[in-house]
Amino acid sequence: MHLYLHETRIKKLPKRIVISVINDLVTDYRVHRTCNTLIKSGAEVLLVGRKLPKSPELASRPYKIRRLNLIFSKGPFFYAEYNIRLFIFLLFTKADILVSNDLDTLTANYIASKIKKKPLVFDSHEYFTELPEVIDRKYVKKIWLFIEKLIIPNLKHCYTVSDSIAAEYKKNYGVTFAVIRNVSPYCEVGKELLNRVSKTILYQGALNKGRGIELAIKSMKYLDDYKLIIAGDGYIASELRNLADKENVSNKIVFTGRIPFENLFNISIQASVGLSIEEDIGLNYRYALPNKLFSYIQLRLPVIVSDLPEMSKIVNDYKIGHVLKARDSFLLAQNIREICENLNFIKELRKNLDIAARELCWENEENKLKDIYRKIGLVF
């Protein structure tokens, strides 16, 4: 009897899930949502990232956090150091399930999962080998492709952000990826913002190559009574500020710098239109379904997106904004004005945005995530 009770207690112990990502955890909302969903199952979750010299302290979260201090901050030595440090950490950390976010954490997780004989889940936020930072660098791309080809065909539990990226993985490696879109939790407060009146444009996200931010800045020449908020940071931030000065529109633009996702709401509610106008640079952007698009929807913000298949399908299906038909700053300005000034169009957009917000929310999407972890033994 005593032995039976002891075994029962062991079986009831929560599973320990160690999730790793290469960023500093400040702005990664996708991983935060995943952690919260897994916590609901009764699992213990440890999220591992890195600590940068200027990384702010993190707000309290319902899961444990560990950020690794590194010597290198970029380049091949950085990726090598992080994966070595991460591998050692995973090797000596109790875990029932390992979760790797993106290709740049996969090597450490894969080797650790084999040694520890623990299941590995791969969450591909990006089509990594088609990132703008990778596709133009021949030898860098070769290294990442080698890692991808070596490991992905051996994975059993995988998911990514869009149907198109999942199809590419299936075509290249014969591996089925589930699709967990970057949708945001339903925001009831967003409904109260439907009647907002402002002439403020919002871009939120990384300030990196190919995001269309330059086009947004140039469009401000044709929008004298508007303001553009650029909420984020990245390696072209100084170039964007210089461009705003060169175009003589810096007085119309607010650069907020990097904002933790917990604080982004207070910035976003000022806007009347959201931009997601990535360039068609590589398959990663072509097939992208960015988190910001779904954040805009929950805030009931009409959107302007690039004429790329995944994003344009959302906008056209729900009729919640404009698909930019040409990468022209004057055309972008026209699209912005119609969304903000055409009263009949605004009325239609508001109705459609509320429908989209109710359907494209994390409360619906997370059921697919739960199915993946049920197959590994989690009970929801």
N, C-alpha and C positions, 0 to 999 in steps of 0.2 A: 504493500500500500504506500509506504513511504517513498519507494523507488518510483512508483507510478506518478505520485504528486510532483516529484522532482523533475521527471521527464516532461510533465505537462507545463511546468513553469518554464522550462527551457524552450519549449515550442512557442510559448506566448511572448518570448522576448522579441522586441521589434527588430526588424532587419536594419542593418546599418548601410547606408548608401553614401558613397563618397563621389562627389561630382567635381570635376575639374574644368577650369577654363583659364585662358592665358591672360585675360585682362585683370583689372584691379577691382572688379565687382561693383563699381560705383554706378554705372549706367546700364548694366546688362539686365534688362527687364525680362527677357525670355527665360534666362536661367532662374531668376527670382520666382517667376510663375511656376516653373517646373518644381522647384524646391517646395513651394507652398502646397502644390498638389500632392507631392509625395509625403509631406508631413501629415496630410489628412488621412493617409493610410495607416498612420501610427508608426511610420518608419522614422529612424533617426537619420538626419541628413547633415553631412559635413560638406560645405562648399569651399573648394580650394582655388585660389587665384594668386596674383602677385601684388607686391606692394611697390609703388613708385615713390620717388622722393616727394612729389607733390600730391600724393593720394590723400584725399580727405578721410577723416574717420567715418566709418559707416554707421548709419542709423541702426537701432536695435532690430533684429530680425528673429523669426521663430526657429531658425536653424543655426547650426554652428558654422563659424567662418574661420578660415586660416589663409593668410596671405604671405607668400614666400618672398623674402628679400633676396634680390639678385645683384650680381656684379654688373652684368651687361644689360642694356635696355633696348637694344635693337640689333638687327643683323643676324648672321648665322650663329655667332657665339651665344647670342641671347636665346635663340630657339633651342640650341643644344644644351645650354645650361639649365633652362627651365625644364626640359624633358628629363634630364639627369636628376635634377633636384626633385621633380615630381615623382619619378620612378622610385627613388629612395624613400620618399615620404609614403607613397602608396604601399611599398613593400613592407613597411613596419607599422602600418596603420590598419586597425581592424576594419574590415569591410565585407559585406555580403554581396554587394553589387557595386561595380565601378561604372561611372558615366563619364564619357569623354565628349567634350564640346569642341567640335571642329578638328580639322586635320592636324593643327599645330599642338594638340595635346594627345593625339591618338597613339603615338609610338610608346610613350611611357605607360599609358593605360593598357595597351595591348600586351606588352611584355609582362607587366604586373599581373594582369588577369590570367595569363598562361601559367606563371609561376605559382600564383595563389589558388589557381583552379576556381576562379570566381567569374560569374557572368559579366560581360561587358556590353554596355549600351552606347551607341554612337549617335550623337545629335549633331547633324551637319547644318549649322546656321547659314553657311555660305557654300557656294560651289567653289571651294578654296582655290583650286588650280586655275580658275578663270577669273580671279580677282584682278582688278586693274594693276595692283601693286606687284602681281606675279606674272601676268601674261606677257609683258614686255621685257622680262628678264629671263633669257634663254636657259641659263644654267640653274637659276633658282627654281624655275618651273620644272626642270628635269628632276631635281631633287624631290620636290613635293609630289610629282607624278610617280616617282619610284616608290615613295612611301605609300601613296594611295593604292597603287597596283599591288603592292606587297601585302597590304593588310586588309583592305576592304573586301576582297573576295572571301575572306575567312570569317566575316562578321555575320552574326545571326539576328541581332536586335538593333535596327537602324531606323532613323527617321530624319526628315529634312523639312524645308519650309514651303516648298511648292511642288505641284504635280510635275512641272517641267524638269526641275532638278532631279526629282525621283526617277523620272523616265531616263535621264542621261545616265544615272548610276546603274540602272537596270540594263541599259543598252551596252555600257562599257564593261560592267563587271558581273552581270547576271544576278545581282543582289537586289532584293525587294526592299525599298525604303518606304515606310509609312510617311504620311504627310501630316505634320503638326504645324499649322500656320501660326504666324506671329500675332495672333489676335489678342486684344487687351480684355481685361475683365469688364463686364457690363458696368457702365457708369450712369446711374440714375440722375446724378447731378447734371450730366451732359444735356439731358432733356430740357433742363431749366435754362440752358444757354442758347436754345434754338432761336430765340428772338433777339439775340445780341446784334448790335449795330456798331460796326467799326470798319475802318479801312486799314486793317493790320494784316500783314501776310506773315505766315510762320513757316520756317524751315527748322526742323529739329533732327538731330543726328550728327554723325561724324562729319568733320570738315575735311574730306578726302577727295582725291581725284575722281572725276566722273560723276559726282553727285548732282551736277546741274546748278550749283550755287552761283557760279560765275554768271550764268544766264539770268538768274533771279536778280542779281545785283545790277546787271545792265538794264533789265526791264524797268528799274526804278527811275530811269531818265524820262519815262513816259507816264509816271504816276506821281504827279507833283504833290497830291494831298494824301499820300499813303505812307505807311511805315513798314519796314521789313525787319522781323526779328529772326536772327540766326542763332539758334540755341544749340550749342555744341562746341566741340574743339577738335582739332586734328592737325595733321602735318602741313596743310596748306592755309592755315588760319591767317598767317601774316601776309600771304599772297592775296587773300581775299580782302583784307583790310586795305592793302595797297591798291587793289582794283577799285574799291569803293572810292578812294581818294582820287584816283585817276579819272573815274567817270563822273566825279563831282557829285556823288550821291551819299557820301558818308553821313550827312546830317539826317538822312532818312532811314538809316540802318542802325540797329542795335545788335552788337555782338555780346551775347551773355557769357561766353565761355562755357566750360563744361558744367552741367547741372545734374546732380543725382536724380534718378528717376522719381524719387519720393517728392522732390520739390518742383518737378517740371509742370505740374498742373497749374500752378499760379501764373506761370508764364504763358502757357498755351491758351488759357481762357481769354486772353486779351485779343486773340486773333479772330479773323472772319473767313480766312481761307488758308488751307495747308498745302504745301508743295512737296511732291515726291517725283522729281524730274530727272532721274538718273539717265546718263548717256548709255547708248548701246555699245558698251565697251566690254566685250567678253560675255560669256554665257551667264556669269554670276549676276550681272546687272540685268541682262536681257530677261532672265527668269525670276527676278527678284520679287518678293512680296514683303516689303520692309515693315518693320514694327511700327514706324511712324504713320504709315497709311491707316492702320487699324486704330492707332491712338487718336488720329484726327476724327475718325468715324465715331468713336465713343464720345468725343467732345462735340459731336454734331457739327464738325467743321466741313464745309464743302472742300473738295480736293481738286488739284490739278496734277495729273500724272503724265509720265512719258507714254508715247505710243509703243509700249512693250507688252507682250502677250498677257502676262499674269496680272499686272496692275490695271491695264486697260479693261480686262474682262470684269474685274470687280466694279470699276467705275461705270462701265456700260450696262452691266447687269442690274445694278442698283440705281443707276442714274443719279449719282451723287456729286457730279462736278464735270470737269472737262478733261478730255484726253488731248494733250498738246500735239498737234499734227505736224509741226515743224519746229526745229530748234531755233526760234527767232524771238528775240527779246521784245519786239513790238507786238507780235502775236500773243506772247505770254501776258503782256500788259493788258491787251484787249480781253483775254480770257479772265483775268483777275477782275477787271472792271465789270464785266457782265455778271460775275458771281456776286459782286458786292453792291451793284447798283441796279440790276434788272429785277424789279420787285416781283414780277410774275415768276421768273426763274427761281428767285430766292424762295418763294412760297413752295414751289415744287421740290426744291432741294431739301427743305426742312422736313417735309413729309417723308421723303425717301431716306434721308439720313437716319431718322428714328427707326425705320424698318430695318435698315442695315445694321444699326447698333444692336438691335435685339437678336439678330441672327448671327452676326459676326462677332461673337464674344467668347471669352475664354471658358465660360461656364458650359458652352456647347462643345468647344474644341477639346477640352481636357479629357473628355470621355475616350477619345482615341489614344491619348497618352496613357490613360489608365489601362487600356487593353494591352498595350505593350508591356507594362510592368506586371500585369496579371500573369502573363505567360512565364514570367521569371519567379512567380511565387508571392507577389504582394497581394494583399487582400484589401479592397476598398469598401 
